[in-house]
């Protein structure tokens, strides 16, 4: 299954409002806008002054990243 097909499946399961938000995110990314989280922090922003131990992953992962999705192992 291609990434496009996977996205089509995800969008098919969305409500109209969710699909509108997803489209706005895509259009913003194409325009060069930086998406932000609910706190207004830019995605991918480096967190300066944060204790690295606070951000360290611990325990057993509860999710698995599917094949074909880029990630840092």
Residue, then its C-alpha position, 0 to 999 in steps of 0.5 A: x500500500x502506498x503512502x497516498x493510499x494510506x492517507x486516503x484511508x485515514x481521510x475516509x475515516x475523518x469527519x468533515x471538520x477533521x478533513x478541513x483541518x487536515x487540508x488547512x495543514x497541508x495547504x499551510x505546509x505547501x505555502x511554507x507555514x510552520x505548523x504549531x501545536x495547541x500551545x503555539x510552539x512550532x513543530x520541530x522547534x528545538x527546545x533550549x534550556x530543557x533538561x535532556x533527561x526530561x525528554x528521554x524516552x523510557x519504558x516499553x513503547x506503546x506504539x509501533x511505527x509502520x514500515x515506510x514511515x521515516x523515523x529515528x530509531 
